[in-house]
Amino acid sequence: MAGAFPISTAQFESLGIKSIQNTIISKSVSGKKLARQIDGQRWGFTAKVITAKRSDVYGELISFIVKQRSGKENFTIIPPEVEDARGTASGTPNGTASAGATSITLGGTGTGTLKAGDFIKFASHDKVYMVVADQSDISTGTLTIEPPLTTAVSSSDIQYDNVPFTVHLTNDIQEFGVVGADKDGNALYQFEFDVEESL
């Protein structure tokens, strides 16, 4: 692991979130569709960092990216805009379910709601999951998520704010470009990168 993305100084100008799930689809002569998924789901991002001076952002950012050795190292990133739940969740909810489940039995001391589209993470997992149906009470009932659990959870605490994704860079070449200058003649840099969840 090679650290956490320096989000405090490098804010995003744009962020594209991808759900990656390889599926093989074939159709019979009669038109019947046959589908099979060949590996687990993972998240990916395409992010563009705000245009800024090297002294403001890019010195720290360039050194961080170089430390990743292309895709060799994993690092954590908390994407802005989606880092916090849209619901009113507070406290410490937990969940119990077997591997492969998409319905999580809730317990713990949490209160409030989670909304479809919120990202969550279990204390015992590196994998990040998405809530796919609104949950009106996070202390009881069942929470519906995707993708299915990669491993079982047993009263595992659920993180719903500042959810860190463990990722790696997907390209071997990382390019930092000067795209212009400010009114004082300082070079302004821009950087776009792609990452994929590491499991």
Residue, then its C-alpha position, 0 to 999 in steps of 0.5 A: m500500500a502506497g498511502a492515501f490520495p492527497i485529496s486535501t490539496a488536489q480537488f477534482e474538477s470532474l469524476g466519472i464512476k464506473s461499475i466494472q463487471n465482465t459478462i458473457i452474453s450469447k443468443s440462441v437461434s430462437g433469440k433466447k439470451l444466455a448470460r454468465q458473469i466471469d468475475g466479480q464486480r469492481w469500481g473504477f474512476t476517471a478523475k480530472v484534477i483541478t487546474a492549478k500551479r505546481s506550488d499549489v497542488y502538483g508538486e505533492l500530486i506528481s510525487f504521489i503518483v510516481k510512488q504508485r509505480s504505475g499500477k504496481e501499488n495500491f492506495t486509498i481514495i475517498p472520492p469527493e461528491v460521493e464520499d458521504a451518504r445521502g441519507t440521515a445515517s448516524g451512529t454505528p450500524n452493523g450487518t450480518a450475512s453470508a458470502g454471496a448475499t445481497s440482503i444484510t441483516l442490520g443491527g447495532t446502534g445506528t439511526g437514520t436512513l441510507k439511500a439508494g446509491d450510497f456507498i458503504k464498506f464493512a469494517s472487515h472488508d476492502k470491498v466497497y458496496m452500493v446500497v440499491a434500495d432506500q433503507s428507512d431504519i439502519s438499526t433494524g431490518t435488511l439492507t439491500i446491496e450490490p454486488p453480492l458480499t465477497t466474504a461473510v460479515s458477522s455484526s461487522d460495523i458499516q462505514y457510510d461516510n468518508v468511504p475509502f476505496t482501495v485502488h490502483l492506477t490502470n495506465d502505465i504512463q501518467e502525464f502531467g501537462v501544462v495547459g496555460a498560465d495565470k495572469d502572473g505568468n505561472a504555469l497551470y497544470q492539469f492531470e487526469f487519471d484512471v483507477e480501478e478497485s483492488l480486491 
